[in-house]
Amino acid sequence: MWMWVYEISIATDNRTLNVDSTAMTLPMSDPTAWATAMNNLGMAPLGIAGQPILPDFDPALGMMTGIPPITPMMPGLGIVPPPIPPDMPVVKEIIHCKSCTLFPPNPNLPPPATRERPPGCKTVFVGGLPENGTEQIIVEVFEQCGEIIAIRKSKKNFCHIRFAEEYMVDKALYLSGYRIRLGSSTDKKDTGRLHVDFAQARDDLYEWECKQRMLAREERHRRRMEEERLRPPSPPPVVHYSDHECSIVAEKLKDDSKFSEAVQTLLTWIERGEVNRRSANNFYSMIQSANSHVRRLVNEKAAHEKDMEEAKEKFKQALSGILIQFEQIVAVYHSASKQKAWDHFTKAQRKNISVWCKQAEEIRNIHNDELMGIRREEEMEMSDDEIEETTETKETEESVSQAEALKEENDSLRWQLDAYRNEVELLKQEQGKAHREDDPNKEQQLKLLQQALQGMQQHLLKVQEEYKRKEAELEKIKDDKLQVEKMLENLKEKENCASRLCASSQDSDYPLEKTLNSSPIKSEREALLVGIISTFLHVHPFGASIEYICSYLHRLDSKICTSDVECLMSRLQYTFKQEMTGVGASLEKRWKFCGFEGLKLT
């Protein structure tokens, strides 16, 4: 039974596709082929009477829906489609070849599973081939994926295809899931569903390993070239000794710019053993020239140290200026936080002012700690001698305590020894009275007591030796202590002389104030300084260092000298007193105001 179709109309989005004057002659005895043809056109498969051939057909799954029309530029498979973005759904098309047709899989089905890709894979496994499929048909389908090197076909409807490049395998995997039909036949032996997957081949693995080894060799070569490029150049070879070269090196030794090169040459010659009786005078003159640079180097070092000290001083001055400005800024914030001005600001403005004030205070505290750290380091350098004295006194105290402990231990051991002797004598007396010299228990006790007595004597001798050694150390420490006390007395005498010189210099500077020698305050300026310092130290009950006091006074008058202030405060013993605070590395001298206690004493 045959059926003629003259016109087919498909309405899709107000558009009409007309296929006219096309005679499709299909035997209705094969309803599957007719349903396939209708399905390819996106129509519901219907018989002559209008009944559906496939009752479970879903029109939404038609092959024509969403498929762009095939253009004349894409006959058959044509060019393999370019890579599709991952966010775009893949829509596969019908592929027409000379001897076969490929129908895409259902787009709603999951993608076909594949095994893990072997390294350097160029071979694919193709399964599901038609029984009547030939090697020519396989080449026709897969040759447009790339150049085929070899095909190994099996009798069980599968084959292995090896491509020239690795990227061609990805193109071949695109055809996995397609249904293949040879010609227009609907025979089962002429149809099949392709399954394309990665295959593992020894040739692919060998080529991949060779490629990796080549890349590794290139990388090693590149690294070697980079290391050679970055390697510093080798020093030039040192010339051999001769009278001419000796005169050249002697001239270079006198030049400051060529001194390092000439010294290296001289050192190499001496190490080689070029010095002999004939050349000894020449080498001595070159060594003398090298020695003449010692003074230059010492002067250069002194100049650099001076520059460093000046830089430190400039840094301290700049930091002090920055701290003063920070204090002013913080004072502005505090004055703005008072109620008189605070009520006029909005809530956001108050919040900003508070945040700014906290930030400024934190930065000020950090800079202040840094400045105090620098001053502590300087004070530590000045007070190293005092720290050494305190450590020596601690050592003497520890040695005295150890000697006393040894003495007590020695006395206790003597008492125990006397007790053991008394016991031995008592036992001897008892043994003589009882006339039991053959008693084994008494003899055994006597031997044990004698052994204990010998052990105690040996221990006592050791303790006595240790005691003598400690006494010798204690005497040595006492001698050292006497020497340190003498040195301290000398230092105090020097300080007194310095204070007298300061007083005499002040008398020469202020001749009109000599009449006030009866009182420690010699001028109105000193009285003002005493009042300001007393007020400052009254605010700081824990005391302050002389540098901190002078930094405060420098704000009022930059001409105030630290030594003058310290001399003035040392004269007023009932008004100011100096104390040592801290332990070890944090030891610090601080001045405190004691005028209220001194008022009761005077």
Secondary structure per residue as TSV (DSSP state, phi and psi in degrees):
chain	resnum	aa	ss	phi	psi
A	1	M	-	360.0	131.2
A	2	W	B	-119.9	154.9
A	3	M	-	-133.8	135.4
A	4	W	-	-106.4	133.0
A	5	V	-	-119.0	118.2
A	6	Y	-	-95.7	-34.4
A	7	E	E	-149.4	135.6
A	8	I	E	-128.8	128.8
A	9	S	E	-120.8	131.8
A	10	I	E	-124.3	121.8
A	11	A	E	-96.5	116.5
A	12	T	E	-138.1	113.8
A	13	D	T	52.4	51.5
A	14	N	T	60.8	19.7
A	15	R	E	-118.0	150.3
A	16	T	E	-124.3	126.7
A	17	L	E	-105.1	118.7
A	18	N	E	-109.5	130.4
A	19	V	E	-118.3	104.1
A	20	D	E	-109.2	161.8
A	21	S	S	47.5	38.8
A	22	T	-	-119.5	117.8
A	23	A	-	-97.3	116.2
A	24	M	-	-106.8	108.3
A	25	T	-	-103.9	105.6
A	26	L	-	-127.7	133.1
A	27	P	B	-69.5	123.9
A	28	M	T	-72.1	-6.6
A	29	S	T	-68.8	-17.4
A	30	D	-	-111.0	86.0
A	31	P	H	-65.1	-23.1
A	32	T	H	-67.5	-42.9
A	33	A	H	-63.8	-41.2
A	34	W	H	-63.3	-42.7
A	35	A	H	-64.1	-37.2
A	36	T	H	-64.1	-42.9
A	37	A	H	-64.3	-43.7
A	38	M	H	-65.4	-36.7
A	39	N	H	-66.4	-37.8
A	40	N	H	-63.9	-28.0
A	41	L	T	-88.7	0.2
A	42	G	T	80.0	19.1
A	43	M	-	-109.0	154.4
A	44	A	-	-71.9	126.0
A	45	P	-	-65.8	119.2
A	46	L	B	-125.0	148.1
A	47	G	-	-84.5	-168.0
A	48	I	T	-68.2	-39.4
A	49	A	T	-81.1	-0.1
A	50	G	S	92.1	-0.4
A	51	Q	-	-77.6	144.6
A	52	P	B	-70.0	134.9
A	53	I	S	-75.3	-40.3
A	54	L	S	-109.4	105.7
A	55	P	T	-66.1	-26.8
A	56	D	T	-97.8	23.0
A	57	F	-	-72.9	135.2
A	58	D	-	-110.8	113.3
A	59	P	G	-60.8	-23.5
A	60	A	G	-68.7	-15.7
A	61	L	G	-99.2	17.1
A	62	G	-	-62.8	148.4
A	63	M	T	-72.8	-22.5
A	64	M	T	-82.9	-16.8
A	65	T	T	-70.6	124.9
A	66	G	T	74.6	3.5
A	67	I	-	-96.6	125.4
A	68	P	-	-67.6	152.6
A	69	P	-	-66.3	146.2
A	70	I	-	-77.1	123.0
A	71	T	-	-91.5	160.9
A	72	P	T	-64.2	-15.7
A	73	M	T	-77.1	-7.7
A	74	M	S	-125.6	64.3
A	75	P	-	-75.0	137.8
A	76	G	T	61.9	-138.0
A	77	L	T	-72.4	-35.7
A	78	G	-	58.9	-146.6
A	79	I	S	-78.9	137.2
A	80	V	-	-62.2	134.6
A	81	P	-	-56.9	146.3
A	82	P	-	-67.5	164.9
A	83	P	-	-61.0	137.0
A	84	I	-	-96.6	136.8
A	85	P	-	-57.8	147.2
A	86	P	T	-66.8	-26.7
A	87	D	T	-83.4	-0.3
A	88	M	S	-106.1	128.9
A	89	P	-	-65.0	138.2
A	90	V	-	-81.2	124.1
A	91	V	-	-118.9	109.4
A	92	K	-	-89.9	149.4
A	93	E	-	-109.8	167.8
A	94	I	-	-73.9	134.2
A	95	I	E	-114.0	122.6
A	96	H	E	-104.0	127.6
A	97	C	-	-115.8	178.8
A	98	K	S	-63.8	-47.9
A	99	S	S	-107.3	-4.5
A	100	C	E	-154.1	171.2
A	101	T	E	-132.8	139.1
A	102	L	E	-111.6	124.2
A	103	F	E	-104.8	130.5
A	104	P	-	-70.4	158.8
A	105	P	-	-75.9	170.0
A	106	N	-	-64.7	123.9
A	107	P	T	-65.4	-19.8
A	108	N	T	-81.9	-11.4
A	109	L	S	-77.7	151.1
A	110	P	-	-66.2	154.5
A	111	P	-	-64.7	151.3
A	112	P	-	-65.0	143.9
A	113	A	-	-76.5	146.5
A	114	T	-	-132.7	154.9
A	115	R	-	-80.3	173.4
A	116	E	-	-68.2	136.8
A	117	R	-	-73.2	123.3
A	118	P	-	-70.2	155.1
A	119	P	T	-65.4	133.3
A	120	G	T	67.9	31.2
A	121	C	-	-69.7	124.8
A	122	K	-	-125.6	1.9
A	123	T	E	-116.0	138.4
A	124	V	E	-121.1	151.8
A	125	F	E	-99.8	129.4
A	126	V	E	-119.1	114.1
A	127	G	E	-115.5	170.6
A	128	G	-	76.8	24.8
A	129	L	-	-73.9	151.6
A	130	P	-	-63.6	151.8
A	131	E	T	-64.0	-31.6
A	132	N	T	-91.0	6.6
A	133	G	-	-70.5	139.3
A	134	T	-	-112.1	170.5
A	135	E	H	-64.2	-31.6
A	136	Q	H	-64.2	-41.2
A	137	I	H	-66.1	-39.5
A	138	I	H	-62.7	-42.8
A	139	V	H	-63.8	-39.7
A	140	E	H	-61.6	-38.2
A	141	V	H	-76.7	-43.4
A	142	F	H	-101.6	-4.1
A	143	E	G	-72.5	-22.7
A	144	Q	G	-79.9	-7.3
A	145	C	G	-77.9	-20.9
A	146	G	S	155.5	179.7
A	147	E	-	-71.1	126.5
A	148	I	E	-94.6	128.0
A	149	I	E	-91.1	-44.0
A	150	A	E	-152.7	150.8
A	151	I	E	-130.2	128.1
A	152	R	E	-117.8	104.6
A	153	K	E	-97.7	139.7
A	154	S	-	-106.1	164.6
A	155	K	T	-79.9	-8.0
A	156	K	T	-102.6	37.7
A	157	N	S	63.2	34.8
A	158	F	E	-146.3	165.6
A	159	C	E	-154.4	168.3
A	160	H	E	-120.1	130.8
A	161	I	E	-118.8	128.9
A	162	R	E	-110.3	123.1
A	163	F	E	-96.9	171.0
A	164	A	S	-80.5	-32.0
A	165	E	S	-129.7	162.9
A	166	E	S	-73.9	-34.3
A	167	Y	H	-67.3	-21.8
A	168	M	H	-67.2	-25.5
A	169	V	H	-64.4	-38.3
A	170	D	H	-64.1	-36.3
A	171	K	H	-67.6	-38.0
A	172	A	H	-67.6	-34.6
A	173	L	H	-64.7	-19.7
A	174	Y	T	-62.2	-27.9
A	175	L	T	-86.5	-0.1
A	176	S	T	-66.8	131.6
A	177	G	T	98.2	-13.1
A	178	Y	-	-68.5	145.3
A	179	R	E	-94.5	126.9
A	180	I	E	-104.5	139.2
A	181	R	E	-135.0	129.6
A	182	L	E	-83.4	119.0
A	183	G	T	59.9	-137.0
A	184	S	T	-110.4	15.5
A	185	S	-	-76.7	145.7
A	186	T	-	-110.8	11.6
A	187	D	-	-66.4	147.0
A	188	K	G	-64.4	-31.3
A	189	K	G	-73.8	-13.9
A	190	D	G	-101.7	8.3
A	191	T	E	-127.0	161.4
A	192	G	E	-177.7	165.7
A	193	R	E	-115.5	118.8
A	194	L	-	-72.4	138.8
A	195	H	E	-129.0	109.4
A	196	V	E	-107.5	130.1
A	197	D	E	-145.9	164.2
A	198	F	E	-67.9	146.4
A	199	A	-	-126.8	148.0
A	200	Q	-	-100.8	122.1
A	201	A	-	-128.4	142.9
A	202	R	H	-67.9	-34.1
A	203	D	H	-63.3	-41.2
A	204	D	H	-63.1	-44.8
A	205	L	H	-64.6	-38.9
A	206	Y	H	-64.7	-45.8
A	207	E	H	-63.6	-38.2
A	208	W	H	-65.7	-42.8
A	209	E	H	-63.7	-40.1
A	210	C	H	-62.2	-40.3
A	211	K	H	-65.8	-41.1
A	212	Q	H	-64.5	-39.5
A	213	R	H	-65.0	-38.1
A	214	M	H	-64.8	-42.4
A	215	L	H	-64.4	-37.3
A	216	A	H	-66.0	-40.1
A	217	R	H	-63.2	-41.7
A	218	E	H	-63.0	-40.4
A	219	E	H	-65.8	-42.2
A	220	R	H	-62.7	-40.1
A	221	H	H	-64.9	-40.2
A	222	R	H	-65.3	-41.4
A	223	R	H	-66.1	-39.5
A	224	R	H	-63.2	-42.4
A	225	M	H	-65.0	-37.1
A	226	E	H	-67.7	-40.7
A	227	E	H	-65.1	-39.5
A	228	E	H	-66.6	-33.2
A	229	R	H	-70.3	-37.6
A	230	L	H	-85.9	-12.1
A	231	R	S	-69.4	134.1
A	232	P	-	-64.7	148.8
A	233	P	-	-66.4	147.4
A	234	S	-	-68.9	144.8
A	235	P	-	-66.5	149.9
A	236	P	-	-66.2	149.2
A	237	P	-	-67.3	145.9
A	238	V	-	-82.6	132.5
A	239	V	-	-70.7	158.3
A	240	H	-	-76.8	156.0
A	241	Y	-	-73.0	137.2
A	242	S	-	-156.5	166.8
A	243	D	H	-63.3	-38.3
A	244	H	H	-65.0	-47.4
A	245	E	H	-65.3	-33.3
A	246	C	H	-63.3	-41.8
A	247	S	H	-66.1	-36.5
A	248	I	H	-65.9	-44.9
A	249	V	H	-65.2	-36.9
A	250	A	H	-62.5	-38.6
A	251	E	H	-68.1	-38.9
A	252	K	H	-67.7	-32.5
A	253	L	H	-64.2	-26.2
A	254	K	H	-80.8	-14.8
A	255	D	-	-95.1	127.5
A	256	D	S	-65.6	-35.6
A	257	S	T	-72.0	-28.7
A	258	K	T	-106.6	14.3
A	259	F	H	-67.2	-44.8
A	260	S	H	-62.8	-40.2
A	261	E	H	-66.4	-42.3
A	262	A	H	-68.3	-36.7
A	263	V	H	-65.3	-38.0
A	264	Q	H	-62.5	-41.7
A	265	T	H	-64.3	-43.2
A	266	L	H	-61.8	-42.6
A	267	L	H	-62.1	-42.8
A	268	T	H	-63.9	-41.8
A	269	W	H	-62.2	-43.3
A	270	I	H	-65.7	-40.5
A	271	E	H	-68.8	-29.3
A	272	R	H	-73.0	-17.5
A	273	G	T	88.7	33.4
A	274	E	-	-79.0	-8.8
A	275	V	-	-79.4	125.6
A	276	N	-	-144.8	-175.0
A	277	R	T	-63.7	-35.3
A	278	R	T	-71.7	-37.0
A	279	S	T	-102.9	6.4
A	280	A	H	-62.8	-40.5
A	281	N	H	-64.7	-39.6
A	282	N	H	-64.0	-43.9
A	283	F	H	-66.1	-37.3
A	284	Y	H	-62.6	-40.3
A	285	S	H	-66.0	-37.6
A	286	M	H	-68.7	-39.2
A	287	I	H	-64.8	-36.8
A	288	Q	H	-64.9	-38.8
A	289	S	H	-64.9	-38.6
A	290	A	H	-65.8	-36.8
A	291	N	H	-67.4	-27.6
A	292	S	T	-66.0	-17.6
A	293	H	H	-83.0	-7.6
A	294	V	H	-63.3	-45.1
A	295	R	H	-62.1	-40.3
A	296	R	H	-62.2	-42.3
A	297	L	H	-67.0	-38.2
A	298	V	H	-64.6	-40.8
A	299	N	H	-64.8	-40.9
A	300	E	H	-62.3	-41.9
A	301	K	H	-62.8	-43.0
A	302	A	H	-61.9	-39.7
A	303	A	H	-64.6	-41.8
A	304	H	H	-66.4	-38.4
A	305	E	H	-64.2	-39.1
A	306	K	H	-63.9	-42.0
A	307	D	H	-61.9	-38.8
A	308	M	H	-65.7	-42.1
A	309	E	H	-63.5	-42.4
A	310	E	H	-62.8	-40.4
A	311	A	H	-64.3	-39.8
A	312	K	H	-62.4	-42.8
A	313	E	H	-64.4	-43.1
A	314	K	H	-61.7	-40.5
A	315	F	H	-63.3	-42.5
A	316	K	H	-62.3	-43.5
A	317	Q	H	-63.6	-43.8
A	318	A	H	-63.5	-40.0
A	319	L	H	-66.3	-37.9
A	320	S	H	-63.2	-42.7
A	321	G	H	-62.4	-39.3
A	322	I	H	-64.8	-40.4
A	323	L	H	-63.5	-38.9
A	324	I	H	-61.6	-43.7
A	325	Q	H	-66.4	-36.5
A	326	F	H	-64.1	-40.2
A	327	E	H	-60.2	-41.9
A	328	Q	H	-63.6	-41.8
A	329	I	H	-64.8	-43.5
A	330	V	H	-64.2	-37.1
A	331	A	H	-63.1	-38.3
A	332	V	H	-61.4	-44.4
A	333	Y	H	-63.7	-41.5
A	334	H	H	-66.3	-39.4
A	335	S	H	-67.2	-33.9
A	336	A	H	-71.9	-21.8
A	337	S	T	-82.8	-7.3
A	338	K	S	-71.8	155.5
A	339	Q	H	-64.6	-29.5
A	340	K	H	-59.7	-41.1
A	341	A	H	-99.6	-24.5
A	342	W	H	-65.5	-34.2
A	343	D	T	-68.1	-20.8
A	344	H	T	-86.6	-10.9
A	345	F	S	-88.0	152.6
A	346	T	-	-77.7	172.3
A	347	K	H	-63.7	-42.8
A	348	A	H	-64.7	-40.2
A	349	Q	H	-65.6	-39.3
A	350	R	H	-62.6	-42.3
A	351	K	H	-61.2	-45.5
A	352	N	H	-62.0	-42.3
A	353	I	H	-63.9	-41.2
A	354	S	H	-63.0	-44.1
A	355	V	H	-63.6	-44.7
A	356	W	H	-61.4	-40.5
A	357	C	H	-63.4	-43.3
A	358	K	H	-63.0	-44.1
A	359	Q	H	-62.2	-44.3
A	360	A	H	-63.5	-39.8
A	361	E	H	-65.9	-40.3
A	362	E	H	-62.5	-46.5
A	363	I	H	-64.4	-39.6
A	364	R	H	-62.9	-42.9
A	365	N	H	-64.1	-38.5
A	366	I	H	-62.9	-47.4
A	367	H	H	-66.1	-36.0
A	368	N	H	-65.8	-41.8
A	369	D	H	-62.5	-38.8
A	370	E	H	-63.8	-44.0
A	371	L	H	-65.3	-41.4
A	372	M	H	-66.1	-34.0
A	373	G	H	-62.7	-42.5
A	374	I	H	-62.0	-42.3
A	375	R	H	-67.6	-37.0
A	376	R	H	-64.6	-39.8
A	377	E	H	-60.2	-42.3
A	378	E	H	-65.2	-40.9
A	379	E	H	-66.8	-35.1
A	380	M	H	-63.9	-40.1
A	381	E	H	-63.0	-36.7
A	382	M	H	-73.7	-28.4
A	383	S	T	-106.6	25.7
A	384	D	H	-64.8	-38.3
A	385	D	H	-63.5	-41.5
A	386	E	H	-64.6	-38.7
A	387	I	H	-64.1	-39.2
A	388	E	H	-63.2	-38.6
A	389	E	H	-63.5	-42.8
A	390	T	H	-65.1	-38.8
A	391	T	H	-64.2	-37.5
A	392	E	H	-66.4	-40.0
A	393	T	H	-64.9	-38.2
A	394	K	H	-63.6	-41.0
A	395	E	H	-63.6	-41.2
A	396	T	H	-63.2	-41.8
A	397	E	H	-62.5	-42.5
A	398	E	H	-63.8	-43.1
A	399	S	H	-64.0	-39.0
A	400	V	H	-63.1	-43.7
A	401	S	H	-63.8	-40.5
A	402	Q	H	-63.3	-40.9
A	403	A	H	-63.5	-40.6
A	404	E	H	-63.9	-41.5
A	405	A	H	-63.5	-41.2
A	406	L	H	-64.0	-37.3
A	407	K	H	-64.2	-43.3
A	408	E	H	-63.2	-41.3
A	409	E	H	-63.8	-38.5
A	410	N	H	-63.7	-42.5
A	411	D	H	-63.7	-43.3
A	412	S	H	-63.2	-40.5
A	413	L	H	-64.3	-38.2
A	414	R	H	-61.6	-42.1
A	415	W	H	-64.4	-41.7
A	416	Q	H	-63.5	-38.2
A	417	L	H	-64.8	-41.3
A	418	D	H	-62.9	-38.7
A	419	A	H	-64.5	-43.1
A	420	Y	H	-63.3	-39.7
A	421	R	H	-62.5	-42.2
A	422	N	H	-62.5	-40.7
A	423	E	H	-64.0	-41.5
A	424	V	H	-62.3	-43.9
A	425	E	H	-62.7	-40.1
A	426	L	H	-63.1	-41.3
A	427	L	H	-64.3	-40.5
A	428	K	H	-62.0	-42.6
A	429	Q	H	-63.0	-43.9
A	430	E	H	-62.9	-39.1
A	431	Q	H	-66.2	-39.3
A	432	G	H	-67.1	-36.2
A	433	K	H	-71.2	-42.3
A	434	A	H	-80.4	-15.2
A	435	H	T	51.5	45.5
A	436	R	-	-116.2	66.7
A	437	E	T	-75.7	-18.4
A	438	D	T	-88.5	2.3
A	439	D	-	-72.1	118.7
A	440	P	H	-69.4	-30.8
A	441	N	H	-66.5	-40.0
A	442	K	H	-66.9	-41.8
A	443	E	H	-63.0	-40.2
A	444	Q	H	-64.1	-42.3
A	445	Q	H	-63.5	-39.3
A	446	L	H	-64.3	-41.7
A	447	K	H	-63.1	-42.9
A	448	L	H	-62.1	-41.1
A	449	L	H	-66.5	-39.3
A	450	Q	H	-63.9	-41.9
A	451	Q	H	-62.5	-41.7
A	452	A	H	-63.6	-38.9
A	453	L	H	-64.4	-42.1
A	454	Q	H	-63.0	-42.6
A	455	G	H	-61.9	-41.9
A	456	M	H	-64.4	-38.0
A	457	Q	H	-63.6	-44.8
A	458	Q	H	-61.0	-44.3
A	459	H	H	-62.4	-37.4
A	460	L	H	-64.9	-39.9
A	461	L	H	-62.2	-42.6
A	462	K	H	-62.6	-42.4
A	463	V	H	-64.8	-38.9
A	464	Q	H	-64.5	-41.0
A	465	E	H	-62.1	-44.0
A	466	E	H	-62.2	-38.7
A	467	Y	H	-64.4	-42.3
A	468	K	H	-63.0	-41.5
A	469	R	H	-63.5	-41.6
A	470	K	H	-65.3	-37.9
A	471	E	H	-63.4	-39.8
A	472	A	H	-62.9	-42.6
A	473	E	H	-63.4	-39.6
A	474	L	H	-63.9	-40.4
A	475	E	H	-64.0	-39.5
A	476	K	H	-64.5	-40.8
A	477	I	H	-65.5	-37.0
A	478	K	H	-64.4	-40.5
A	479	D	H	-61.2	-43.7
A	480	D	H	-62.0	-38.9
A	481	K	H	-63.4	-40.7
A	482	L	H	-62.9	-41.5
A	483	Q	H	-62.7	-42.0
A	484	V	H	-63.6	-40.0
A	485	E	H	-63.2	-39.8
A	486	K	H	-62.1	-41.9
A	487	M	H	-63.7	-40.0
A	488	L	H	-62.6	-41.0
A	489	E	H	-62.0	-40.8
A	490	N	H	-62.6	-41.1
A	491	L	H	-64.9	-40.3
A	492	K	H	-64.3	-39.4
A	493	E	H	-62.5	-40.2
A	494	K	H	-64.9	-38.5
A	495	E	H	-65.0	-40.2
A	496	N	H	-63.6	-40.1
A	497	C	H	-63.4	-41.5
A	498	A	H	-64.4	-40.5
A	499	S	H	-64.8	-37.7
A	500	R	H	-64.3	-40.4
A	501	L	H	-63.8	-39.8
A	502	C	H	-62.9	-41.4
A	503	A	H	-65.3	-40.1
A	504	S	H	-67.0	-36.9
A	505	S	H	-67.2	-37.3
A	506	Q	H	-67.0	-35.7
A	507	D	H	-64.8	-37.8
A	508	S	H	-70.8	-31.1
A	509	D	H	-74.3	-34.9
A	510	Y	-	-122.1	80.3
A	511	P	G	-69.6	-22.6
A	512	L	G	-76.3	-12.9
A	513	E	G	-97.9	8.6
A	514	K	G	-68.1	-17.6
A	515	T	G	-74.7	-13.7
A	516	L	G	-99.3	26.7
A	517	N	T	-68.7	-18.4
A	518	S	T	-70.0	-25.6
A	519	S	S	-109.9	151.7
A	520	P	S	-67.8	-26.3
A	521	I	-	-91.0	119.8
A	522	K	-	-104.8	-8.7
A	523	S	S	-154.0	167.2
A	524	E	H	-67.5	-32.0
A	525	R	H	-62.1	-43.3
A	526	E	H	-66.0	-36.3
A	527	A	H	-62.5	-42.1
A	528	L	H	-62.8	-42.8
A	529	L	H	-62.6	-41.0
A	530	V	H	-61.4	-41.8
A	531	G	H	-64.7	-43.7
A	532	I	H	-66.8	-43.2
A	533	I	H	-65.9	-39.0
A	534	S	H	-62.3	-43.6
A	535	T	H	-62.6	-42.1
A	536	F	H	-65.2	-44.5
A	537	L	H	-73.8	-25.8
A	538	H	H	-65.9	-33.1
A	539	V	H	-73.0	-27.2
A	540	H	-	-108.6	85.8
A	541	P	T	-66.4	-22.7
A	542	F	T	-87.5	3.8
A	543	G	-	91.8	170.4
A	544	A	B	-150.9	151.6
A	545	S	-	-75.6	162.9
A	546	I	H	-65.3	-31.0
A	547	E	H	-69.0	-38.9
A	548	Y	H	-65.2	-41.4
A	549	I	H	-64.4	-44.2
A	550	C	H	-68.8	-32.6
A	551	S	H	-64.2	-33.3
A	552	Y	H	-71.2	-40.4
A	553	L	H	-70.4	-28.9
A	554	H	H	-66.1	-22.4
A	555	R	H	-67.5	-31.1
A	556	L	H	-85.4	-41.4
A	557	D	-	-149.5	117.0
A	558	S	T	-76.3	-9.3
A	559	K	T	-88.3	-1.0
A	560	I	-	-71.8	133.8
A	561	C	-	-99.1	141.0
A	562	T	H	-65.6	-41.3
A	563	S	H	-64.2	-37.2
A	564	D	H	-64.1	-43.0
A	565	V	H	-64.4	-42.7
A	566	E	H	-66.6	-38.2
A	567	C	H	-64.9	-40.6
A	568	L	H	-63.5	-43.9
A	569	M	H	-70.3	-31.8
A	570	S	H	-70.8	-27.6
A	571	R	H	-71.2	-31.3
A	572	L	-	-93.7	80.8
A	573	Q	T	-73.2	-27.4
A	574	Y	T	-88.4	-5.4
A	575	T	T	-106.6	-40.6
A	576	F	E	-128.6	145.6
A	577	K	E	-136.9	149.4
A	578	Q	E	-108.3	132.0
A	579	E	E	-130.7	153.9
A	580	M	E	-98.7	126.5
A	581	T	E	-122.2	154.0
A	582	G	S	93.9	173.6
A	583	V	S	-135.5	138.1
A	584	G	G	66.6	-122.3
A	585	A	G	-70.6	-22.0
A	586	S	G	-93.9	19.6
A	587	L	-	-67.2	135.4
A	588	E	E	-151.5	142.1
A	589	K	E	-91.1	130.5
A	590	R	E	-133.4	142.8
A	591	W	E	-98.1	138.2
A	592	K	E	-127.0	154.4
A	593	F	E	-89.3	121.1
A	594	C	-	-124.9	32.6
A	595	G	H	-66.3	-33.7
A	596	F	H	-70.3	-37.2
A	597	E	H	-73.3	-37.1
A	598	G	H	-67.1	-25.8
A	599	L	H	-65.9	-32.6
A	600	K	H	-75.0	-30.2
A	601	L	H	-79.7	-31.4
A	602	T	-	-83.1	360.0
